[in-house]
């Protein structure tokens, strides 16, 4: 089945508010559902910075491969239609919100038809194929005894806002979201050492880890990626 956000969960909902201090200035931020009016700027932020900074994307040079880039953007665009993704914005009354971060989210159900990943584009095959391999390394349904879980296809924080703990806040915002949805687990493949460290601070635990050297032996080669990150991890957070 294709998961549908329950009508009983108000949309949009603000899931978290917090403050950060940067450059001597304190800013109030909020994390809420990504609404349609923010789809394009949020996708633009993902396309600009996730593709530049996420290790596999960075070292395979996805920005130089239009087909793979188009496939990634299509994945994001289709996923945000689920109305489950989160956006972090400055908490003001301005009509044009300042987007600070984005997390593209969806719910995977046990009854979903399992369609093996296939593509004719070699770059996209390496990028998504590597994530697919790691995500399938552990059966989340069996491990946690659930019929659905929340997962992600990318998280990004606008560069000038990095270093303020915003990534951790966005990950923690999954907790009230999951509770409202009746989802007891969130599991994600974290491909960067930095995001893995943030996930750990947010309470995620390691379920599976594979080094990029091992991935290369399986055909998923990202030249130079070890300069940034040694491994890719499947990590999960159980929602109490």
TORZA-814611 format. One line per field, with one value per residue (C-alpha): z, x, y. Coordinates in Angstrom, 2 decimals. Each point is the difference from the previous one (the first is absolute). Example, Ala and Ser with C-alpha at 12.3 -4.5 7.8 and 13.67 -1.06 7.14 Angstrom:
c3	[7.80, -0.66]
c1	[12.30, 1.37]
c2	[-4.50, 3.44]
//
This chain:
c3	[0.00, -0.44, 3.34, 0.33, 2.70, 2.37, -0.26, 3.80, -0.07, -0.60, -3.05, 0.21, 3.54, 1.79, 1.64, 1.87, 0.91, 1.23, 0.10, -1.34, 0.57, -2.85, -0.50, 3.21, -1.23, 1.45, -2.51, 0.61, -2.39, -0.57, -1.64, -1.78, -2.83, -3.41, -1.69, -3.73, -0.01, 1.16, -2.32, -2.61, 2.33, 2.10, -3.08, -1.17, 3.33, -0.23, -3.62, 0.77, 3.26, 0.49, -3.39, 0.74, 3.54, 0.44, -0.43, -2.73, -2.00, 0.47, -0.99, -2.94, -1.22, -0.40, -1.03, -3.17, -0.81, -1.08, -0.11, 3.52, 1.30, -1.63, 1.57, 3.46, -0.36, -1.27, 3.08, 2.27, -1.93, 0.12, 3.67, 1.29, -1.44, 2.94, 2.26, 2.53, -0.65, 2.43, -0.45, 2.48, -0.38, 1.90, 2.31, -1.23, -1.50, -3.31, -3.05, -1.58, 2.52, 0.27, -0.44, 2.24, -0.55, -1.72, 0.68, -2.73, 1.74, -0.81, 1.71, -1.21, 0.61, 0.30, -2.61, -2.55, -3.22, 0.07, -3.34, -0.55, -0.85, -3.69, -2.24, -3.20, 1.23, 1.50, 2.32, 1.44, 0.31, 2.24, 2.06, 0.74, -0.30, 2.86, 2.23, -0.99, 0.92, 3.47, 0.60, -0.78, 2.31, 2.92, -0.13, 2.08, 0.14, 1.58, 2.15, 1.70, -0.51, -1.91, -3.20, -1.00, 0.69, -0.90, -2.27, -1.84, -3.37, 1.07, 2.64, -0.56, 2.04, -1.73, 0.36, 1.89, 2.68, 0.52, 3.33, 1.97, 0.61, -2.48, -1.57, 3.40, 0.60, -3.34, 0.78, 3.44, -1.60, -1.50, 3.49, 0.36, -3.71, 0.40, 3.14, -1.82, -2.93, 2.22, -1.28, 2.54, -1.86, -2.29, -1.92, -2.45, -1.95, 1.08, -2.55, 1.70, 3.19, 1.04, -0.40, 1.77, 2.98, 0.05, -0.21, 2.94, 2.05, -0.92, 1.41, -3.14, 0.30, -2.59, -1.66, -2.83, -1.21, -3.17, -0.98, -3.30, -0.75, 0.32, -2.08, -2.71, -0.15, -0.70, -2.87, 1.84, -0.54, 1.17, -0.68, 2.97, 2.29, 2.82, 0.38, 1.58, 1.27, 0.58, -0.14, -0.64, 2.83, 0.48, 3.26, 1.82, 2.81, 1.89, 0.89, 3.53]
c1	[0.00, 1.05, 0.03, -2.33, 0.33, -2.98, -2.65, 0.06, 3.51, -0.37, 1.84, 2.09, 1.23, 2.90, 1.91, 2.67, 1.19, 3.48, 2.56, 3.54, 2.64, 2.34, 2.19, -1.29, -3.60, -2.68, -2.48, -3.24, -0.49, -2.81, -0.23, -3.26, -1.53, 1.32, -2.97, -0.56, 0.89, 3.50, 0.54, 2.05, 2.35, 0.49, 0.84, 2.33, 1.84, 0.31, 1.19, 2.58, 1.53, -0.86, 1.43, 3.09, 0.69, -1.38, 3.14, -1.11, -1.66, 3.05, 2.63, -1.87, -0.67, -3.75, -0.31, 1.88, -2.42, -3.40, -1.82, 1.01, -0.70, -3.42, -0.76, 0.95, -2.11, -2.91, 0.32, -0.19, -2.86, -2.08, 0.75, -0.99, -3.47, -0.55, -0.26, 2.36, 3.19, 1.26, 1.34, 1.82, -0.70, 0.51, -3.00, -1.35, -3.23, 1.65, -1.93, 3.25, 1.47, 3.76, 0.74, 2.81, -0.18, -1.95, -0.54, -1.71, -2.04, -2.36, -1.56, 0.83, -2.62, 0.48, -2.71, 1.71, 0.87, 3.72, 1.31, 3.73, 1.94, 0.90, 1.33, 1.99, 1.91, 3.32, 0.43, -3.50, 0.51, 3.00, -1.58, -3.40, 1.21, 2.46, -2.71, -2.40, 2.56, 0.53, -3.71, -0.73, 2.75, -2.42, -3.69, -1.43, -3.44, 1.37, 2.62, -2.55, -3.18, -1.74, -2.01, 1.30, 2.84, 1.09, 3.01, 1.78, 1.49, 2.17, 0.56, 1.70, 0.68, 0.74, 3.79, -0.18, -2.13, 2.26, 1.73, -3.13, -1.33, -2.84, 0.51, -0.48, -3.16, -1.43, 0.72, -1.58, -3.10, -0.68, -1.02, -3.20, -0.71, 0.26, -2.11, -2.76, 0.20, 0.02, 3.45, 2.31, 3.33, 1.95, 2.94, 2.32, 3.19, 2.53, 2.80, 2.19, 2.02, -1.38, -3.64, 0.72, 1.37, -3.04, -2.35, 1.77, -0.51, -3.69, -0.25, 0.41, 1.85, 2.07, -1.69, 2.44, 3.26, 1.99, 3.19, 0.27, 2.92, -2.35, -2.65, 2.59, 0.66, -3.72, 0.17, -1.10, 3.06, 0.18, 3.60, 1.52, -3.03, 2.20, 1.40, -3.33, -1.56, 1.10, -3.36, -3.71, -2.37, -3.60, -1.11, -3.30, -1.90, -2.75, -2.89, -1.24]
c2	[0.00, 3.61, 1.80, 2.97, 2.62, -0.45, 2.71, 0.14, 1.50, 3.77, 1.31, 2.02, -0.58, 1.70, -2.85, 1.90, 3.49, 0.85, 2.80, 0.20, 2.63, 0.85, 3.04, 1.52, -0.18, -2.27, -1.37, -1.84, -2.92, -2.46, -3.41, -0.68, -1.96, 0.96, 1.65, 0.38, 3.70, -0.94, -2.98, 1.82, 1.93, -3.13, -2.08, 2.75, -0.14, -3.79, 0.15, 2.66, -1.23, -3.68, -0.89, 2.10, -1.22, -3.54, -2.17, -2.48, 2.81, 2.20, -2.54, -1.46, 3.55, -0.35, 3.64, -0.96, -2.84, 1.39, -3.34, -1.03, 3.49, -0.07, -3.39, 1.27, 3.12, -2.12, -2.22, 3.05, 1.57, -3.18, -0.61, 3.44, -0.56, -2.37, 3.07, -1.58, 1.98, 2.62, 3.50, 2.19, 3.72, 3.23, 0.40, 3.33, 1.27, 0.81, -1.14, -1.22, -2.48, -0.38, -3.70, -1.20, -3.76, -2.77, -3.71, -2.03, -2.71, -2.83, -3.02, -3.52, -2.70, -3.74, -0.56, 2.25, -1.80, -0.74, 1.20, -0.66, 3.13, 0.20, 2.74, 0.30, 3.06, -1.12, 2.99, -0.26, -3.76, 0.63, 2.78, -1.48, -3.57, 0.49, 1.47, -2.77, -2.64, 1.50, 0.56, -3.66, -1.27, -0.24, -0.89, 2.85, -1.60, -3.18, 1.72, 2.26, -2.00, 2.81, 0.26, 3.43, 2.42, 3.52, 0.39, 2.81, 0.88, 2.88, 2.65, 3.32, 3.14, 3.28, 0.56, 3.30, -1.70, -2.98, -0.47, 0.92, -3.51, 0.42, -3.43, -1.62, 2.05, -1.11, -3.65, 0.35, 1.55, -3.42, -1.15, 2.04, -0.55, -3.77, 0.00, 1.87, -2.42, -3.07, -0.96, -1.63, 0.04, 2.29, -1.44, 1.74, -0.63, 2.63, 0.26, 2.63, -0.13, 3.40, -1.05, -3.30, 1.92, 2.28, -2.99, -1.61, 3.18, -0.14, -3.52, -2.12, -3.31, -1.87, -2.95, -0.63, 1.51, -0.57, 1.80, 1.80, -2.29, -2.97, 1.75, 0.60, -3.74, -0.43, 2.48, 3.14, 2.16, 3.63, 1.09, 1.84, -0.33, -1.34, 3.54, 0.93, -3.21, -3.58, -1.73, 0.06, -0.93, -1.08, 1.61, -0.10, 1.67, -1.79, 2.31, -0.60]
//
